[in-house]
Amino acid sequence: MKQSINFFLLFFGIGFSLNAQTDSYSEVYKILKANDSLIFERSFNHCELQHLDQLIPEDFEFYHDKGGLIDSKETFINGMKNGICNPSNTTKSTRELVEGSLEVFLLKNNGKLYGALQNGIHKFFETTNGNKVAGSIAKFSHLWILENDKWVLKRVISYDHNMQEQPAIKSVEVPETILNTYTGNYLAKNTGLVIITKAEKGLHLNANGMNADIYATSSTIFAHKQAPLSFEFISNEKGEIVKFLVIENGKIVEEAIKQ
């Protein structure tokens, strides 16, 4: 799955006070909420990158808990152009703000407003061939600074990324005699050795550091509950299991041959 891009910030300084959260109807809250929409709804979801050019200064810094540090406006915008906004991508990432999560705290120097801290939570989704699945959920902090009476996004920290819970899977019961035929060692080109064993309900998969129970949605197809993955076991003309296919977002991404 492609990594989706999130925004957060952590800013430590000397000589400033952090005011209580700004009322959601205040002028600053409304301005920064509108800016959030320009960054994500317009720039991230619809790739209208001209908005980023207006809101981000040259000394922009973006800290991501999985992707590391981006330390300039040019690097960040080029990354967007070549990443999620690349026309050749078959998977589209989108972001949704968690309702009610947005907070704004004013930053002042001797009573004069010079900036604001904007915190929130957002969810990301991946769409391939019209099939939309949940991606990560994360927190973000934005440091906004007033420069020449204009709000610019100076610093971002994107953190606490976790996979969203996938929709509940309706599992079916598969006879133990059939489950036994699926167990064993498999070899996949990209993943390497995959070991399938029986679990309390369904099967257990161990592959390249990934340990997960998978649950039957039919007699031959098993699904992962925390990721948009399914595994289809294939038999030969004699009814012997010879391999399984790994399917992500409706597309076959790996084939594992039984050893």
C-alpha positions as CSV (number, residue, x, y, z in Angstrom):
1,M,0.0,0.0,0.0
2,K,1.2,3.4,-0.8
3,Q,2.1,5.6,1.9
4,S,-0.4,8.3,2.4
5,I,1.1,12.0,3.3
6,N,-0.1,13.5,6.7
7,F,0.8,16.9,8.4
8,F,1.7,17.5,12.1
9,L,3.9,19.8,14.3
10,L,5.8,20.1,17.5
11,F,7.3,23.4,18.3
12,F,9.4,24.2,21.4
13,G,10.5,27.8,22.1
14,I,11.5,30.2,24.8
15,G,9.6,33.3,25.9
16,F,6.1,32.5,24.6
17,S,2.9,31.5,26.2
18,L,0.4,28.9,24.9
19,N,-3.1,30.3,25.3
20,A,-6.2,28.2,26.0
21,Q,-7.9,26.7,22.9
22,T,-9.5,29.3,20.7
23,D,-13.2,29.3,20.5
24,S,-14.3,27.4,17.3
25,Y,-16.2,30.5,16.1
26,S,-13.2,32.9,16.5
27,E,-11.6,34.6,13.5
28,V,-8.3,32.7,13.8
29,Y,-10.0,29.3,14.1
30,K,-12.1,30.0,11.0
31,I,-9.1,31.2,9.0
32,L,-6.9,28.2,9.9
33,K,-9.7,25.7,9.4
34,A,-10.1,27.2,5.9
35,N,-6.4,26.8,5.3
36,D,-6.6,23.2,6.5
37,S,-9.2,22.6,3.7
38,L,-6.9,24.2,1.1
39,I,-4.0,22.0,2.2
40,F,-5.9,18.7,2.3
41,E,-9.2,18.9,0.5
42,R,-7.8,20.9,-2.4
43,S,-4.1,20.2,-2.5
44,F,-3.9,16.6,-1.2
45,N,-7.3,15.2,-2.3
46,H,-7.5,17.1,-5.7
47,C,-3.8,17.9,-6.3
48,E,-4.4,21.7,-6.7
49,L,-0.8,22.3,-5.6
50,Q,-1.0,26.1,-6.2
51,H,-2.5,26.4,-2.7
52,L,0.6,24.9,-1.1
53,D,2.7,27.5,-3.0
54,Q,0.8,30.3,-1.3
55,L,0.6,28.8,2.2
56,I,4.1,27.3,2.7
57,P,7.2,29.5,3.1
58,E,10.7,28.6,1.8
59,D,12.0,27.5,5.2
60,F,9.1,25.0,5.7
61,E,9.9,21.8,7.8
62,F,7.8,18.7,7.9
63,Y,8.4,15.9,10.5
64,H,6.8,12.6,9.9
65,D,7.0,9.7,12.3
66,K,7.3,7.1,9.5
67,G,8.8,9.1,6.6
68,G,11.4,11.2,8.3
69,L,12.1,14.9,7.7
70,I,11.4,17.2,4.8
71,D,13.3,20.5,5.3
72,S,12.2,22.8,2.4
73,K,9.2,23.9,0.5
74,E,10.7,22.8,-2.8
75,T,11.3,19.3,-1.6
76,F,7.9,18.9,-0.2
77,I,6.0,20.2,-3.2
78,N,8.1,18.1,-5.6
79,G,7.4,15.1,-3.4
80,M,3.7,15.7,-3.9
81,K,4.0,16.1,-7.6
82,N,6.0,12.9,-8.0
83,G,4.1,11.0,-5.4
84,I,0.4,11.1,-4.7
85,C,-0.3,13.6,-7.5
86,N,1.6,11.7,-10.1
87,P,-0.9,11.0,-13.0
88,S,0.5,7.6,-13.5
89,N,-0.5,6.4,-10.1
90,T,-3.4,3.8,-10.2
91,T,-4.1,4.2,-6.5
92,K,-5.4,7.6,-5.2
93,S,-4.9,8.6,-1.6
94,T,-7.5,10.9,0.1
95,R,-7.7,12.5,3.6
96,E,-10.7,13.1,5.8
97,L,-10.6,15.3,9.0
98,V,-12.1,13.7,12.0
99,E,-15.1,15.8,12.9
100,G,-14.7,17.7,16.2
101,S,-11.0,17.0,16.5
102,L,-9.6,20.4,15.3
103,E,-8.2,22.7,17.9
104,V,-6.4,26.0,17.7
105,F,-4.2,27.6,20.4
106,L,-3.0,31.2,20.1
107,L,0.7,32.2,20.4
108,K,1.4,35.7,21.7
109,N,4.5,37.8,22.6
110,N,3.7,40.4,25.2
111,G,0.1,40.2,24.3
112,K,0.6,40.5,20.5
113,L,-0.5,37.6,18.4
114,Y,2.3,36.2,16.2
115,G,1.2,32.6,15.6
116,A,-1.1,29.7,16.4
117,L,-0.9,25.9,17.0
118,Q,-3.4,23.9,15.2
119,N,-4.0,20.2,16.3
120,G,-6.3,17.6,14.9
121,I,-6.9,14.0,13.9
122,H,-7.4,12.7,10.3
123,K,-8.0,9.5,8.4
124,F,-6.5,8.4,5.1
125,F,-8.0,6.2,2.4
126,E,-6.8,4.4,-0.7
127,T,-8.9,4.0,-3.8
128,T,-8.0,1.6,-6.6
129,N,-10.3,0.9,-9.5
130,G,-13.2,2.5,-7.6
131,N,-12.5,0.3,-4.5
132,K,-12.0,2.6,-1.5
133,V,-10.3,1.1,1.6
134,A,-9.3,2.6,4.9
135,G,-5.6,3.4,5.4
136,S,-4.0,5.1,8.4
137,I,-5.4,7.3,11.1
138,A,-3.0,9.9,12.7
139,K,-2.6,13.1,14.7
140,F,-1.2,16.3,13.3
141,S,0.1,19.6,14.7
142,H,0.6,22.7,12.5
143,L,2.6,25.8,13.5
144,W,1.1,28.8,11.8
145,I,3.0,32.1,11.9
146,L,1.8,35.6,10.9
147,E,4.1,37.1,8.4
148,N,3.1,40.5,7.0
149,D,-0.4,39.9,8.2
150,K,-0.6,36.6,6.3
151,W,-0.8,33.1,7.9
152,V,1.9,30.7,6.7
153,L,2.5,27.1,7.7
154,K,6.1,27.0,9.1
155,R,6.3,23.6,10.8
156,V,4.4,20.4,10.7
157,I,4.6,17.2,12.7
158,S,2.7,14.1,11.5
159,Y,2.6,11.4,14.2
160,D,0.9,8.4,15.9
161,H,0.1,6.7,12.6
162,N,-1.9,3.5,13.0
163,M,-4.0,1.5,10.6
164,Q,-7.8,2.1,10.8
165,E,-9.9,-0.8,11.8
166,Q,-11.2,-2.5,8.7
167,P,-15.0,-3.1,8.4
168,A,-16.1,-6.2,10.2
169,I,-15.5,-9.4,8.2
170,K,-18.3,-11.9,8.0
171,S,-16.5,-15.2,8.5
172,V,-17.7,-18.7,7.6
173,E,-16.9,-22.0,9.1
174,V,-14.5,-24.3,7.1
175,P,-14.2,-27.9,8.1
176,E,-10.9,-28.8,9.8
177,T,-10.2,-31.4,7.1
178,I,-10.1,-28.6,4.5
179,L,-8.1,-26.2,6.8
180,N,-5.5,-29.0,7.1
181,T,-4.9,-29.0,3.3
182,Y,-3.9,-25.3,3.5
183,T,-1.3,-25.6,6.2
184,G,2.4,-25.9,5.3
185,N,5.3,-23.9,3.9
186,Y,4.9,-21.6,0.8
187,L,7.5,-19.6,-1.1
188,A,6.7,-16.2,-2.6
189,K,9.0,-14.3,-5.0
190,N,8.9,-11.0,-3.0
191,T,7.9,-12.1,0.5
192,G,10.0,-15.3,0.8
193,L,9.0,-18.1,3.1
194,V,5.4,-18.0,4.2
195,I,4.2,-20.5,6.9
196,I,0.5,-21.3,7.2
197,T,-0.7,-23.0,10.3
198,K,-4.1,-23.6,11.9
199,A,-5.5,-21.0,14.4
200,E,-8.4,-21.2,16.9
201,K,-10.6,-19.7,14.2
202,G,-9.3,-20.0,10.6
203,L,-5.6,-19.9,9.8
204,H,-2.5,-18.2,11.0
205,L,0.0,-16.6,8.6
206,N,3.7,-16.0,9.3
207,A,5.7,-14.2,6.6
208,N,8.7,-11.9,6.8
209,G,7.9,-10.5,10.2
210,M,4.1,-10.4,9.7
211,N,2.1,-12.6,12.1
212,A,-1.7,-12.5,11.7
213,D,-4.8,-14.7,11.9
214,I,-6.8,-14.8,8.7
215,Y,-10.5,-15.7,8.6
216,A,-12.4,-17.6,6.0
217,T,-14.9,-15.6,3.9
218,S,-15.5,-18.7,1.7
219,S,-14.0,-22.2,1.6
220,T,-11.0,-21.0,-0.3
221,I,-10.6,-17.3,0.5
222,F,-9.3,-15.9,3.8
223,A,-9.1,-12.2,4.8
224,H,-6.9,-10.1,7.1
225,K,-9.0,-8.1,9.6
226,Q,-6.6,-5.2,10.0
227,A,-5.5,-4.7,6.4
228,P,-7.2,-4.8,2.9
229,L,-5.7,-8.2,2.1
230,S,-7.2,-11.5,1.2
231,F,-5.6,-14.9,0.4
232,E,-7.1,-17.3,-2.1
233,F,-5.9,-20.9,-2.0
234,I,-5.7,-22.6,-5.4
235,S,-5.8,-26.4,-6.1
236,N,-4.8,-28.5,-9.1
237,E,-6.9,-30.9,-11.1
238,K,-6.3,-33.5,-8.4
239,G,-7.7,-31.2,-5.7
240,E,-4.3,-30.7,-4.1
241,I,-3.4,-27.2,-2.8
242,V,-0.5,-25.9,-4.9
243,K,-0.4,-22.1,-4.1
244,F,-2.2,-19.1,-2.7
245,L,-2.7,-15.7,-4.2
246,V,-2.3,-12.4,-2.2
247,I,-5.0,-9.9,-3.2
248,E,-4.8,-6.2,-2.2
249,N,-7.6,-3.8,-3.1
250,G,-8.9,-6.3,-5.6
251,K,-5.5,-6.8,-7.3
252,I,-3.2,-9.8,-7.2
253,V,0.1,-8.6,-5.7
254,E,1.8,-11.9,-4.8
255,E,1.8,-15.6,-5.5
256,A,3.1,-18.1,-3.0
257,I,3.9,-21.7,-4.2
258,K,3.4,-24.6,-1.8
259,Q,6.6,-26.4,-1.0
